[in-house]
Amino acid sequence: MKLALDQSAATPLYLQLETSLREALTSGTWKAGEAMPPERSLAERFGVSRLTLRKALERLEAQGLVQRRQGSGTYVAPRLEQPLSALTSFSQDMRARGLEPSDRWLKKGLFIASPEEVLALKLSPGEKVARLERVRSAQGEPMAVERAALPAHLLPDPERVQDSLYSYLEAQALRPLRALQRLRAVAAGRREAELLGVRAGDSLLYIERLTFVEGEVVLEFTRSHYRGDRYDFVAELRTNSG
């Protein structure tokens, strides 16, 4: 991490400091969810005033790189790379990264399938689905709003799902084998913005996923809104041999 700032440069000190701190954050000097050194310590390390330091931290916070908690300090905001080649649950992804997942349930029950759910899940009009709607968080930070629908005959008692949906399904011999995903960028609506702690109009990643079990039976139709400032989705591409 660059410690020496150029006092004679035309670039203001707070912008130089912002650059240095961003390099430290992206290089892994501090890990996601970890508390950064106290403001006084950081200001002394860089030889700047606390006012200059705070201006730099405010800019980093606006970029979604840090979180400033009143009376607690500054923390590294979680930012996750999600591979598109693996079918895993949110809980599995978070724990694999050393982060603690949590959920805030918004809806859990049986409902008459909507026309969109009828089409996606290959149901007959009037059939019921199990709907599970929740805010998914990592280290207490909201990361996504997830709305899942499953045929009621495959999940007749959605109230029994407490944590990982996929773990629960596997325990019922319903192991997801493959999925199709569609992604696009959307602007946060008022509801999603409120749930995710972002501003209406901020960029979100909208993902639709159809999950299949053995026999090409559609198990799950999920629509999720992920925070664009927290997630990078990564796909590995290969050239065709020959």
C-alpha atoms as an extended CHARMM CRD file, in Angstrom:
* protein
*
       242  EXT
         1         1  MET       CA              0.0000000000        0.0000000000        0.0000000000  PROA      1               0.0000000000
         2         2  LYS       CA              1.3370000000        3.3880000000       -1.0240000000  PROA      2               0.0000000000
         3         3  LEU       CA              1.9170000000        5.4620000000        2.1180000000  PROA      3               0.0000000000
         4         4  ALA       CA              3.6430000000        8.6080000000        0.8330000000  PROA      4               0.0000000000
         5         5  LEU       CA              1.3280000000       11.2150000000       -0.6700000000  PROA      5               0.0000000000
         6         6  ASP       CA              2.6830000000       13.9810000000       -2.8460000000  PROA      6               0.0000000000
         7         7  GLN       CA              1.9390000000       17.2280000000       -1.0240000000  PROA      7               0.0000000000
         8         8  SER       CA              3.0740000000       19.3070000000       -4.0310000000  PROA      8               0.0000000000
         9         9  ALA       CA              0.9820000000       17.4670000000       -6.6530000000  PROA      9               0.0000000000
        10        10  ALA       CA             -1.9340000000       19.1600000000       -8.3910000000  PROA      10              0.0000000000
        11        11  THR       CA             -4.1650000000       16.2300000000       -7.4030000000  PROA      11              0.0000000000
        12        12  PRO       CA             -5.8350000000       16.9510000000       -4.0510000000  PROA      12              0.0000000000
        13        13  LEU       CA             -4.6320000000       14.8470000000       -1.1260000000  PROA      13              0.0000000000
        14        14  TYR       CA             -8.0320000000       13.2660000000       -0.5320000000  PROA      14              0.0000000000
        15        15  LEU       CA             -8.0690000000       11.9500000000       -4.1220000000  PROA      15              0.0000000000
        16        16  GLN       CA             -4.5290000000       10.5770000000       -3.7710000000  PROA      16              0.0000000000
        17        17  LEU       CA             -5.5860000000        8.9530000000       -0.5140000000  PROA      17              0.0000000000
        18        18  GLU       CA             -8.7150000000        7.5240000000       -2.1240000000  PROA      18              0.0000000000
        19        19  THR       CA             -6.5490000000        5.8970000000       -4.8090000000  PROA      19              0.0000000000
        20        20  SER       CA             -4.1520000000        4.4120000000       -2.2530000000  PROA      20              0.0000000000
        21        21  LEU       CA             -6.9550000000        3.0380000000       -0.1010000000  PROA      21              0.0000000000
        22        22  ARG       CA             -8.7660000000        1.6140000000       -3.1380000000  PROA      22              0.0000000000
        23        23  GLU       CA             -5.5730000000       -0.2200000000       -4.1550000000  PROA      23              0.0000000000
        24        24  ALA       CA             -5.3190000000       -1.6520000000       -0.6470000000  PROA      24              0.0000000000
        25        25  LEU       CA             -8.9550000000       -2.7620000000       -0.6940000000  PROA      25              0.0000000000
        26        26  THR       CA             -8.7860000000       -4.4080000000       -4.1140000000  PROA      26              0.0000000000
        27        27  SER       CA             -5.4670000000       -6.1340000000       -3.3460000000  PROA      27              0.0000000000
        28        28  GLY       CA             -6.8820000000       -7.8110000000       -0.2460000000  PROA      28              0.0000000000
        29        29  THR       CA             -4.9340000000       -5.8820000000        2.3950000000  PROA      29              0.0000000000
        30        30  TRP       CA             -8.1700000000       -6.0000000000        4.3750000000  PROA      30              0.0000000000
        31        31  LYS       CA            -10.6900000000       -8.7880000000        3.8990000000  PROA      31              0.0000000000
        32        32  ALA       CA            -14.4370000000       -8.4370000000        3.3000000000  PROA      32              0.0000000000
        33        33  GLY       CA            -16.2730000000       -7.6360000000        6.4990000000  PROA      33              0.0000000000
        34        34  GLU       CA            -13.0510000000       -6.7750000000        8.3330000000  PROA      34              0.0000000000
        35        35  ALA       CA            -12.7000000000       -3.5380000000       10.2640000000  PROA      35              0.0000000000
        36        36  MET       CA            -10.1650000000       -1.0950000000        8.8430000000  PROA      36              0.0000000000
        37        37  PRO       CA             -7.7300000000        0.6290000000       11.2310000000  PROA      37              0.0000000000
        38        38  PRO       CA             -9.2190000000        3.5190000000       13.2320000000  PROA      38              0.0000000000
        39        39  GLU       CA             -9.3890000000        6.9130000000       11.5250000000  PROA      39              0.0000000000
        40        40  ARG       CA             -6.7100000000        8.4010000000       13.7520000000  PROA      40              0.0000000000
        41        41  SER       CA             -4.3300000000        5.5380000000       12.9380000000  PROA      41              0.0000000000
        42        42  LEU       CA             -4.9730000000        5.7990000000        9.1850000000  PROA      42              0.0000000000
        43        43  ALA       CA             -4.5870000000        9.5710000000        9.1820000000  PROA      43              0.0000000000
        44        44  GLU       CA             -1.2360000000        9.3070000000       10.9980000000  PROA      44              0.0000000000
        45        45  ARG       CA             -0.0620000000        6.5460000000        8.6530000000  PROA      45              0.0000000000
        46        46  PHE       CA             -0.6910000000        8.7150000000        5.5940000000  PROA      46              0.0000000000
        47        47  GLY       CA              0.2770000000       12.0110000000        7.1900000000  PROA      47              0.0000000000
        48        48  VAL       CA             -3.0700000000       13.6950000000        6.5390000000  PROA      48              0.0000000000
        49        49  SER       CA             -5.7560000000       15.3250000000        8.6270000000  PROA      49              0.0000000000
        50        50  ARG       CA             -8.7860000000       13.3380000000        9.7110000000  PROA      50              0.0000000000
        51        51  LEU       CA            -10.9270000000       15.6670000000        7.5920000000  PROA      51              0.0000000000
        52        52  THR       CA             -8.9320000000       14.6530000000        4.4860000000  PROA      52              0.0000000000
        53        53  LEU       CA             -9.2190000000       11.0010000000        5.4550000000  PROA      53              0.0000000000
        54        54  ARG       CA            -12.9780000000       11.2680000000        5.9150000000  PROA      54              0.0000000000
        55        55  LYS       CA            -13.4160000000       12.8330000000        2.4590000000  PROA      55              0.0000000000
        56        56  ALA       CA            -11.5590000000        9.8730000000        0.9440000000  PROA      56              0.0000000000
        57        57  LEU       CA            -13.6190000000        7.3640000000        2.9540000000  PROA      57              0.0000000000
        58        58  GLU       CA            -16.8680000000        9.0810000000        1.9400000000  PROA      58              0.0000000000
        59        59  ARG       CA            -15.9480000000        8.6370000000       -1.7260000000  PROA      59              0.0000000000
        60        60  LEU       CA            -15.0590000000        4.9800000000       -1.1860000000  PROA      60              0.0000000000
        61        61  GLU       CA            -18.3450000000        4.4560000000        0.6280000000  PROA      61              0.0000000000
        62        62  ALA       CA            -20.2410000000        6.0030000000       -2.3020000000  PROA      62              0.0000000000
        63        63  GLN       CA            -18.4980000000        3.4470000000       -4.5670000000  PROA      63              0.0000000000
        64        64  GLY       CA            -19.6620000000        0.5890000000       -2.3480000000  PROA      64              0.0000000000
        65        65  LEU       CA            -16.1420000000       -0.3710000000       -1.2440000000  PROA      65              0.0000000000
        66        66  VAL       CA            -16.4560000000        0.4050000000        2.4640000000  PROA      66              0.0000000000
        67        67  GLN       CA            -19.1840000000        0.7470000000        5.0730000000  PROA      67              0.0000000000
        68        68  ARG       CA            -18.9800000000        3.3740000000        7.7840000000  PROA      68              0.0000000000
        69        69  ARG       CA            -20.8780000000        2.4400000000       10.9410000000  PROA      69              0.0000000000
        70        70  GLN       CA            -21.6470000000        5.1210000000       13.4780000000  PROA      70              0.0000000000
        71        71  GLY       CA            -19.7260000000        4.5200000000       16.6810000000  PROA      71              0.0000000000
        72        72  SER       CA            -18.1110000000        1.3460000000       15.3320000000  PROA      72              0.0000000000
        73        73  GLY       CA            -15.7050000000        2.3000000000       12.5460000000  PROA      73              0.0000000000
        74        74  THR       CA            -15.1220000000        1.6150000000        8.8690000000  PROA      74              0.0000000000
        75        75  TYR       CA            -15.4780000000       -1.8790000000        7.4230000000  PROA      75              0.0000000000
        76        76  VAL       CA            -14.5750000000       -3.4620000000        4.1190000000  PROA      76              0.0000000000
        77        77  ALA       CA            -17.7920000000       -4.0110000000        2.1760000000  PROA      77              0.0000000000
        78        78  PRO       CA            -18.3550000000       -7.5360000000        0.8220000000  PROA      78              0.0000000000
        79        79  ARG       CA            -17.8330000000       -7.7970000000       -2.9410000000  PROA      79              0.0000000000
        80        80  LEU       CA            -18.2290000000      -11.2080000000       -4.4660000000  PROA      80              0.0000000000
        81        81  GLU       CA            -17.2600000000      -12.9400000000       -7.6780000000  PROA      81              0.0000000000
        82        82  GLN       CA            -19.9470000000      -15.4330000000       -8.6270000000  PROA      82              0.0000000000
        83        83  PRO       CA            -18.9720000000      -18.0580000000      -11.2160000000  PROA      83              0.0000000000
        84        84  LEU       CA            -21.7140000000      -18.8140000000      -13.7130000000  PROA      84              0.0000000000
        85        85  SER       CA            -20.4740000000      -22.3520000000      -14.3510000000  PROA      85              0.0000000000
        86        86  ALA       CA            -21.3780000000      -23.8540000000      -10.9510000000  PROA      86              0.0000000000
        87        87  LEU       CA            -24.8340000000      -24.5730000000       -9.5180000000  PROA      87              0.0000000000
        88        88  THR       CA            -24.5520000000      -23.6810000000       -5.8450000000  PROA      88              0.0000000000
        89        89  SER       CA            -26.7630000000      -22.0470000000       -3.2670000000  PROA      89              0.0000000000
        90        90  PHE       CA            -26.2470000000      -18.5890000000       -1.8080000000  PROA      90              0.0000000000
        91        91  SER       CA            -25.4640000000      -20.0860000000        1.6100000000  PROA      91              0.0000000000
        92        92  GLN       CA            -22.8390000000      -22.4100000000        0.1350000000  PROA      92              0.0000000000
        93        93  ASP       CA            -21.2470000000      -19.5280000000       -1.7820000000  PROA      93              0.0000000000
        94        94  MET       CA            -20.9910000000      -17.3130000000        1.2850000000  PROA      94              0.0000000000
        95        95  ARG       CA            -19.5800000000      -19.9730000000        3.5980000000  PROA      95              0.0000000000
        96        96  ALA       CA            -17.0240000000      -20.9780000000        0.9590000000  PROA      96              0.0000000000
        97        97  ARG       CA            -15.7780000000      -17.3740000000        1.1040000000  PROA      97              0.0000000000
        98        98  GLY       CA            -15.6360000000      -17.3090000000        4.8880000000  PROA      98              0.0000000000
        99        99  LEU       CA            -18.7170000000      -15.0820000000        5.1340000000  PROA      99              0.0000000000
       100       100  GLU       CA            -21.7270000000      -15.7470000000        7.3260000000  PROA      100             0.0000000000
       101       101  PRO       CA            -24.9910000000      -15.8890000000        5.3650000000  PROA      101             0.0000000000
       102       102  SER       CA            -28.3300000000      -14.8470000000        6.8230000000  PROA      102             0.0000000000
       103       103  ASP       CA            -31.8880000000      -14.4050000000        5.5980000000  PROA      103             0.0000000000
       104       104  ARG       CA            -34.7950000000      -12.1060000000        6.3230000000  PROA      104             0.0000000000
       105       105  TRP       CA            -37.9430000000      -13.8730000000        5.2490000000  PROA      105             0.0000000000
       106       106  LEU       CA            -40.5670000000      -11.7490000000        3.5300000000  PROA      106             0.0000000000
       107       107  LYS       CA            -42.9550000000      -14.4420000000        2.3300000000  PROA      107             0.0000000000
       108       108  LYS       CA            -43.2530000000      -18.1960000000        2.7660000000  PROA      108             0.0000000000
       109       109  GLY       CA            -46.3820000000      -20.1670000000        1.8310000000  PROA      109             0.0000000000
       110       110  LEU       CA            -48.6070000000      -21.8030000000       -0.7910000000  PROA      110             0.0000000000
       111       111  PHE       CA            -50.3030000000      -19.6380000000       -3.4430000000  PROA      111             0.0000000000
       112       112  ILE       CA            -52.1610000000      -20.0210000000       -6.7400000000  PROA      112             0.0000000000
       113       113  ALA       CA            -49.5230000000      -19.9380000000       -9.4790000000  PROA      113             0.0000000000
       114       114  SER       CA            -49.2850000000      -16.7430000000      -11.5150000000  PROA      114             0.0000000000
       115       115  PRO       CA            -49.3840000000      -17.0060000000      -15.3380000000  PROA      115             0.0000000000
       116       116  GLU       CA            -45.5950000000      -16.5240000000      -15.4010000000  PROA      116             0.0000000000
       117       117  GLU       CA            -45.0870000000      -19.3160000000      -12.8560000000  PROA      117             0.0000000000
       118       118  VAL       CA            -47.4810000000      -21.6200000000      -14.7240000000  PROA      118             0.0000000000
       119       119  LEU       CA            -45.4380000000      -21.1830000000      -17.8890000000  PROA      119             0.0000000000
       120       120  ALA       CA            -42.0170000000      -21.5040000000      -16.2510000000  PROA      120             0.0000000000
       121       121  LEU       CA            -42.8620000000      -24.5080000000      -14.0620000000  PROA      121             0.0000000000
       122       122  LYS       CA            -45.0300000000      -26.2500000000      -16.7010000000  PROA      122             0.0000000000
       123       123  LEU       CA            -48.1070000000      -26.2840000000      -14.4750000000  PROA      123             0.0000000000
       124       124  SER       CA            -51.8240000000      -26.2030000000      -15.2090000000  PROA      124             0.0000000000
       125       125  PRO       CA            -53.7730000000      -23.0080000000      -14.4820000000  PROA      125             0.0000000000
       126       126  GLY       CA            -55.0680000000      -23.0160000000      -10.9170000000  PROA      126             0.0000000000
       127       127  GLU       CA            -52.2740000000      -25.1900000000       -9.5280000000  PROA      127             0.0000000000
       128       128  LYS       CA            -50.4620000000      -24.0130000000       -6.4310000000  PROA      128             0.0000000000
       129       129  VAL       CA            -46.8240000000      -23.1190000000       -5.9210000000  PROA      129             0.0000000000
       130       130  ALA       CA            -44.6610000000      -22.7170000000       -2.8730000000  PROA      130             0.0000000000
       131       131  ARG       CA            -43.3120000000      -19.1680000000       -2.7980000000  PROA      131             0.0000000000
       132       132  LEU       CA            -40.2110000000      -18.2210000000       -0.8290000000  PROA      132             0.0000000000
       133       133  GLU       CA            -39.2460000000      -14.5600000000       -0.7830000000  PROA      133             0.0000000000
       134       134  ARG       CA            -36.3170000000      -13.2740000000        1.2650000000  PROA      134             0.0000000000
       135       135  VAL       CA            -33.4660000000      -10.8240000000        1.5470000000  PROA      135             0.0000000000
       136       136  ARG       CA            -30.1160000000      -12.6480000000        1.3770000000  PROA      136             0.0000000000
       137       137  SER       CA            -27.2780000000      -11.0970000000        3.3890000000  PROA      137             0.0000000000
       138       138  ALA       CA            -23.5690000000      -11.6940000000        3.9710000000  PROA      138             0.0000000000
       139       139  GLN       CA            -21.9800000000      -10.5180000000        7.2070000000  PROA      139             0.0000000000
       140       140  GLY       CA            -25.2560000000       -8.7280000000        7.8900000000  PROA      140             0.0000000000
       141       141  GLU       CA            -25.0710000000       -6.7390000000        4.6270000000  PROA      141             0.0000000000
       142       142  PRO       CA            -28.0650000000       -7.1260000000        2.2310000000  PROA      142             0.0000000000
       143       143  MET       CA            -26.8370000000       -8.6150000000       -1.0360000000  PROA      143             0.0000000000
       144       144  ALA       CA            -29.9030000000       -9.8200000000       -2.9290000000  PROA      144             0.0000000000
       145       145  VAL       CA            -33.6790000000      -10.0970000000       -2.9300000000  PROA      145             0.0000000000
       146       146  GLU       CA            -34.6530000000      -13.6160000000       -3.9780000000  PROA      146             0.0000000000
       147       147  ARG       CA            -38.1220000000      -14.7850000000       -5.0090000000  PROA      147             0.0000000000
       148       148  ALA       CA            -38.3830000000      -18.5390000000       -5.5890000000  PROA      148             0.0000000000
       149       149  ALA       CA            -41.4030000000      -20.5220000000       -6.7440000000  PROA      149             0.0000000000
       150       150  LEU       CA            -41.6360000000      -24.3320000000       -6.7130000000  PROA      150             0.0000000000
       151       151  PRO       CA            -44.4930000000      -26.6800000000       -7.6050000000  PROA      151             0.0000000000
       152       152  ALA       CA            -46.5260000000      -27.2880000000       -4.4470000000  PROA      152             0.0000000000
       153       153  HSD       CA            -46.3940000000      -31.0650000000       -4.9010000000  PROA      153             0.0000000000
       154       154  LEU       CA            -42.5780000000      -30.8900000000       -4.6680000000  PROA      154             0.0000000000
       155       155  LEU       CA            -42.5390000000      -28.5010000000       -1.6990000000  PROA      155             0.0000000000
       156       156  PRO       CA            -45.9030000000      -28.9530000000        0.0730000000  PROA      156             0.0000000000
       157       157  ASP       CA            -44.7700000000      -27.3500000000        3.3290000000  PROA      157             0.0000000000
       158       158  PRO       CA            -42.5380000000      -24.3170000000        2.5680000000  PROA      158             0.0000000000
       159       159  GLU       CA            -42.6250000000      -23.2670000000        6.2320000000  PROA      159             0.0000000000
       160       160  ARG       CA            -40.1560000000      -26.0900000000        6.9130000000  PROA      160             0.0000000000
       161       161  VAL       CA            -37.4220000000      -24.3440000000        4.9200000000  PROA      161             0.0000000000
       162       162  GLN       CA            -35.3450000000      -22.4740000000        7.4910000000  PROA      162             0.0000000000
       163       163  ASP       CA            -31.9490000000      -21.8260000000        5.9090000000  PROA      163             0.0000000000
       164       164  SER       CA            -30.6160000000      -23.2140000000        2.6290000000  PROA      164             0.0000000000
       165       165  LEU       CA            -33.3950000000      -24.1960000000        0.2300000000  PROA      165             0.0000000000
       166       166  TYR       CA            -31.0720000000      -26.4780000000       -1.7300000000  PROA      166             0.0000000000
       167       167  SER       CA            -29.9300000000      -28.3210000000        1.4100000000  PROA      167             0.0000000000
       168       168  TYR       CA            -33.5470000000      -28.8610000000        2.3770000000  PROA      168             0.0000000000
       169       169  LEU       CA            -34.4450000000      -30.1210000000       -1.1110000000  PROA      169             0.0000000000
       170       170  GLU       CA            -31.5020000000      -32.5160000000       -1.2040000000  PROA      170             0.0000000000
       171       171  ALA       CA            -32.6670000000      -33.9580000000        2.1220000000  PROA      171             0.0000000000
       172       172  GLN       CA            -35.9820000000      -34.6800000000        0.3600000000  PROA      172             0.0000000000
       173       173  ALA       CA            -34.1500000000      -36.4670000000       -2.4900000000  PROA      173             0.0000000000
       174       174  LEU       CA            -34.6910000000      -33.4790000000       -4.8060000000  PROA      174             0.0000000000
       175       175  ARG       CA            -31.1410000000      -32.7080000000       -5.8420000000  PROA      175             0.0000000000
       176       176  PRO       CA            -30.8180000000      -29.8680000000       -8.3680000000  PROA      176             0.0000000000
       177       177  LEU       CA            -28.7910000000      -31.1070000000      -11.3410000000  PROA      177             0.0000000000
       178       178  ARG       CA            -28.6690000000      -28.1950000000      -13.7500000000  PROA      178             0.0000000000
       179       179  ALA       CA            -30.0290000000      -24.6940000000      -14.2590000000  PROA      179             0.0000000000
       180       180  LEU       CA            -30.6100000000      -22.1060000000      -16.9630000000  PROA      180             0.0000000000
       181       181  GLN       CA            -29.9620000000      -18.4780000000      -16.0420000000  PROA      181             0.0000000000
       182       182  ARG       CA            -30.7550000000      -15.2110000000      -17.7530000000  PROA      182             0.0000000000
       183       183  LEU       CA            -29.1230000000      -12.0040000000      -16.5570000000  PROA      183             0.0000000000
       184       184  ARG       CA            -29.7280000000       -8.3680000000      -17.3170000000  PROA      184             0.0000000000
       185       185  ALA       CA            -29.0670000000       -5.0040000000      -15.7480000000  PROA      185             0.0000000000
       186       186  VAL       CA            -32.0580000000       -3.1600000000      -14.2830000000  PROA      186             0.0000000000
       187       187  ALA       CA            -32.6490000000       -0.0330000000      -12.2460000000  PROA      187             0.0000000000
       188       188  ALA       CA            -33.6780000000       -0.5580000000       -8.6380000000  PROA      188             0.0000000000
       189       189  GLY       CA            -37.3700000000        0.0310000000       -8.0290000000  PROA      189             0.0000000000
       190       190  ARG       CA            -38.5920000000        1.5490000000       -4.7910000000  PROA      190             0.0000000000
       191       191  ARG       CA            -39.2520000000       -1.8540000000       -3.1750000000  PROA      191             0.0000000000
       192       192  GLU       CA            -35.8820000000       -3.4090000000       -4.0620000000  PROA      192             0.0000000000
       193       193  ALA       CA            -34.0380000000       -0.2230000000       -3.1090000000  PROA      193             0.0000000000
       194       194  GLU       CA            -35.6320000000       -0.2230000000        0.3390000000  PROA      194             0.0000000000
       195       195  LEU       CA            -34.8430000000       -3.9020000000        0.9490000000  PROA      195             0.0000000000
       196       196  LEU       CA            -31.2400000000       -3.6820000000       -0.2700000000  PROA      196             0.0000000000
       197       197  GLY       CA            -30.3330000000       -0.3460000000        1.2650000000  PROA      197             0.0000000000
       198       198  VAL       CA            -29.6050000000        1.3430000000       -2.0710000000  PROA      198             0.0000000000
       199       199  ARG       CA            -31.1660000000        4.2840000000       -3.8810000000  PROA      199             0.0000000000
       200       200  ALA       CA            -34.0570000000        3.9090000000       -6.3030000000  PROA      200             0.0000000000
       201       201  GLY       CA            -32.5610000000        3.8850000000       -9.7810000000  PROA      201             0.0000000000
       202       202  ASP       CA            -29.2500000000        2.3310000000       -8.7230000000  PROA      202             0.0000000000
       203       203  SER       CA            -27.9970000000       -0.5200000000      -10.9080000000  PROA      203             0.0000000000
       204       204  LEU       CA            -29.0060000000       -4.0470000000       -9.9810000000  PROA      204             0.0000000000
       205       205  LEU       CA            -28.4050000000       -7.4020000000      -11.6400000000  PROA      205             0.0000000000
       206       206  TYR       CA            -31.6790000000       -9.1950000000      -12.3600000000  PROA      206             0.0000000000
       207       207  ILE       CA            -31.3960000000      -12.9680000000      -12.7080000000  PROA      207             0.0000000000
       208       208  GLU       CA            -34.0320000000      -15.5060000000      -13.6820000000  PROA      208             0.0000000000
       209       209  ARG       CA            -33.1590000000      -19.1190000000      -13.0200000000  PROA      209             0.0000000000
       210       210  LEU       CA            -34.8790000000      -22.3730000000      -13.9060000000  PROA      210             0.0000000000
       211       211  THR       CA            -33.5320000000      -25.3400000000      -11.9620000000  PROA      211             0.0000000000
       212       212  PHE       CA            -34.0530000000      -28.9570000000      -13.0060000000  PROA      212             0.0000000000
       213       213  VAL       CA            -33.9210000000      -32.3000000000      -11.2250000000  PROA      213             0.0000000000
       214       214  GLU       CA            -33.5170000000      -35.7790000000      -12.6830000000  PROA      214             0.0000000000
       215       215  GLY       CA            -35.8290000000      -36.4480000000      -15.5830000000  PROA      215             0.0000000000
       216       216  GLU       CA            -35.7170000000      -32.8120000000      -16.7020000000  PROA      216             0.0000000000
       217       217  VAL       CA            -38.4300000000      -31.9180000000      -14.2040000000  PROA      217             0.0000000000
       218       218  VAL       CA            -38.5220000000      -28.1800000000      -13.4590000000  PROA      218             0.0000000000
       219       219  LEU       CA            -37.9160000000      -27.7970000000       -9.7450000000  PROA      219             0.0000000000
       220       220  GLU       CA            -37.5630000000      -24.0750000000       -9.1900000000  PROA      220             0.0000000000
       221       221  PHE       CA            -38.2660000000      -20.7470000000      -10.8680000000  PROA      221             0.0000000000
       222       222  THR       CA            -36.3030000000      -17.9880000000       -9.1360000000  PROA      222             0.0000000000
       223       223  ARG       CA            -36.1630000000      -14.2590000000       -9.7930000000  PROA      223             0.0000000000
       224       224  SER       CA            -33.4530000000      -12.3680000000       -7.9440000000  PROA      224             0.0000000000
       225       225  HSD       CA            -32.1890000000       -8.8070000000       -7.7430000000  PROA      225             0.0000000000
       226       226  TYR       CA            -28.4900000000       -8.5730000000       -6.8100000000  PROA      226             0.0000000000
       227       227  ARG       CA            -26.7120000000       -5.4200000000       -5.7830000000  PROA      227             0.0000000000
       228       228  GLY       CA            -24.5950000000       -4.2370000000       -8.7000000000  PROA      228             0.0000000000
       229       229  ASP       CA            -22.0600000000       -2.6950000000       -6.3160000000  PROA      229             0.0000000000
       230       230  ARG       CA            -21.4910000000       -5.9960000000       -4.5160000000  PROA      230             0.0000000000
       231       231  TYR       CA            -21.4910000000       -8.6760000000       -7.2110000000  PROA      231             0.0000000000
       232       232  ASP       CA            -19.3320000000       -9.5470000000      -10.2000000000  PROA      232             0.0000000000
       233       233  PHE       CA            -20.5310000000      -12.5120000000      -12.2410000000  PROA      233             0.0000000000
       234       234  VAL       CA            -17.7210000000      -14.3870000000      -13.9430000000  PROA      234             0.0000000000
       235       235  ALA       CA            -17.9140000000      -16.8670000000      -16.8260000000  PROA      235             0.0000000000
       236       236  GLU       CA            -15.0250000000      -18.8910000000      -18.2330000000  PROA      236             0.0000000000
       237       237  LEU       CA            -15.0130000000      -19.1110000000      -22.0370000000  PROA      237             0.0000000000
       238       238  ARG       CA            -13.0870000000      -21.5960000000      -24.1400000000  PROA      238             0.0000000000
       239       239  THR       CA            -12.4090000000      -21.7810000000      -27.8640000000  PROA      239             0.0000000000
       240       240  ASN       CA            -13.7060000000      -24.7630000000      -29.7820000000  PROA      240             0.0000000000
       241       241  SER       CA            -10.9350000000      -27.2690000000      -30.4340000000  PROA      241             0.0000000000
       242       242  GLY       CA            -10.2650000000      -27.8660000000      -34.1020000000  PROA      242             0.0000000000
